[in-house]
Amino acid sequence: MDIRLTDLFIFPLGFGLGIFYFTCLWFTVQHLTRTQHPVLLIVSSGVARLSVALLAFYFLIGGHWERIIIALLGFLLARTLLIARWRPQTRLADLGLED
């Protein structure tokens, strides 16, 4: 497999795109209870996030199918880290495991 220098920048760019996408999703969910038009917020945010992500992936791959795999790995790593970061923390007392 021939790895070029430009391919090395695809992973962090995919990671950054994942941070952007899932941070915007988190922001949208947090504001659903405070908005007067939740459906409009969900639809507009979804269309905007999806448009940016697809357009960014299109320019990132540049006609090389290998780059989409590298970019998606960065994107999914960002998702995994943000889920771990934003997951509600439970205490042992809440689970009934503590005396």
ZAPASE-624631 format. One record per atom (N, C-alpha, C): residue in three letters; y, x, z. Coordinates in steps of 0.2 Angstrom, whole numbers, plus 5000, padded with zeros to 4 digits. Layout:
<sites>
AlaYXZ;...
</sites>
This chain:
<sites>
Met499450045000;Met500050005000;Met500650045000;Asp501150034995;Asp501750074995;Asp502250044999;Ile502450075004;Ile503050045008;Ile503650085007;Arg504150045004;Arg504850075003;Arg505250075009;Leu505850105009;Leu506350105014;Leu506650035015;Thr506750005010;Thr507049935010;Thr506549885014;Asp505849895013;Asp505349855016;Asp505449865024;Leu505649925026;Leu505649935033;Leu506249885037;Phe506749865033;Phe507249825035;Phe507149755035;Ile506549735032;Ile506449665031;Ile506149635038;Phe505749675042;Phe505549645048;Phe506149635053;Pro506549675054;Pro507149655059;Pro507549605056;Leu507649605049;Leu508049545046;Leu507649475047;Gly507049475047;Gly506649415048;Gly506649395055;Phe506649445060;Phe506749435067;Phe507449405068;Gly507949435065;Gly508649405066;Gly508649335064;Leu508349325058;Leu508349255055;Leu508049205060;Gly507449225063;Gly507149185068;Gly507549175074;Ile507849225077;Ile508349215082;Ile508849165081;Phe509149165075;Phe509649125072;Phe509349055072;Tyr508849045069;Tyr508548975068;Tyr508348945074;Phe507948975079;Phe507748945085;Phe508248935090;Thr508848985090;Thr509348975094;Thr509748905092;Cys509848895086;Cys510148835083;Cys509748775085;Leu509148785085;Leu508648725087;Leu508748715094;Trp508748765098;Trp508848755105;Trp509548725107;Phe510048745104;Phe510748715104;Phe510748645103;Thr510348625097;Thr510348555095;Thr510048515100;Val509448535103;Val509048495108;Val509448485114;Gln509848545116;Gln510248535122;Gln510848485122;His511048475116;His511648435115;His511448365113;Leu510848345112;Leu510648275110;Leu510848225115;Thr510848245121;Thr511048195126;Thr511748185127;Arg512148225124;Arg512848225125;Arg513248205119;Thr512848185114;Thr513248165107;Thr513148095106;Gln513648065103;Gln513647995102;Gln513147975096;His513048025091;His512648015085;His512048065085;Pro511548055089;Pro510948105090;Pro510648115083;Val510548055079;Val510148065073;Val510548105068;Leu511248095068;Leu511648135063;Leu511548215065;Leu511548225072;Leu511548295074;Leu510848325072;Ile510348285073;Ile509648315072;Ile509548325064;Val509748275060;Val509748285053;Val510148345050;Ser510748345052;Ser511248395049;Ser511048465052;Ser510848465058;Ser510648535060;Ser509948555057;Gly509548515056;Gly508948525053;Gly509048555045;Val509448515042;Val509548535035;Val509948595035;Ala510448605039;Ala510748675039;Ala510348735041;Arg509948725046;Arg509448775048;Arg508948795042;Leu508648745040;Leu508148755034;Leu508448785028;Ser509048765026;Ser509448785020;Ser509548865021;Val509848885027;Val509948955028;Val509348995028;Ala508848965032;Ala508249005032;Ala507849015025;Leu507848965021;Leu507548965015;Leu507949015010;Leu508549005010;Leu509049045006;Leu508949125008;Ala508949135015;Ala508849205017;Ala508249235015;Phe507649195016;Phe507049215014;Phe506949235007;Tyr507349195003;Tyr507349204995;Tyr507649264994;Phe508249284997;Phe508549344996;Phe508149404999;Leu507849395004;Leu507549445008;Leu506949475004;Ile506549425001;Ile505949444997;Ile506049484991;Gly506649464987;Gly506849494981;Gly506249504976;Gly505849454975;Gly505249454970;Gly504649494972;His504649514979;His504049554981;His503749514986;Trp503149494985;Trp502749444989;Trp502549474996;Glu502549544996;Glu502349575002;Glu502849565007;Arg503549565005;Arg504049565010;Arg504049495013;Ile503849445010;Ile503849375014;Ile503349385020;Ile502849415020;Ile502349425025;Ile502749465031;Ile503049515029;Ile503449555034;Ile503949515037;Ala504349485033;Ala504949445036;Ala504649385040;Leu504049355038;Leu503849295043;Leu503549325049;Leu503249385049;Leu503049415055;Leu503649425060;Gly504149445058;Gly504749455062;Gly505049385064;Phe505049335060;Phe505249275061;Phe504849245067;Leu504149245066;Leu503749225071;Leu503749265078;Leu503849325078;Leu503949365084;Leu504549335088;Ala505149325084;Ala505749295087;Ala505549225091;Arg505149185087;Arg504949125090;Arg504549135096;Thr504049175096;Thr503649185102;Thr504049215108;Leu504549255107;Leu504949285112;Leu505449235115;Leu505649195111;Leu506149145113;Leu505749085117;Ile505149065115;Ile504849015119;Ile504649045126;Ala504449105126;Ala504349135133;Ala504949145137;Arg505549155134;Arg506149165137;Arg506449095140;Trp506349045136;Trp506648975137;Trp506148925141;Arg505548945141;Arg505048905145;Arg505248895152;Pro505148825154;Pro505348815161;Pro504848845166;Gln505148875171;Gln504748915175;Gln504548865181;Thr503848865182;Thr503548825187;Thr503448865193;Arg503548835199;Arg503348875205;Arg502648855208;Leu502348895212;Leu501748875214;Leu501748815219;Ala502248805222;Ala502348745226;Ala502348675222;Asp502648685216;Asp502648625211;Asp501948605209;Leu501548655208;Leu500848645206;Leu500348625211;Gly500548625218;Gly500148615223;Gly499648665225;Leu499848725223;Leu499348785224;Leu499548825230;Glu500148805233;Glu500348845239;Glu500348805245;Asp500148835251;Asp500148795257;Asp500748775259;
</sites>
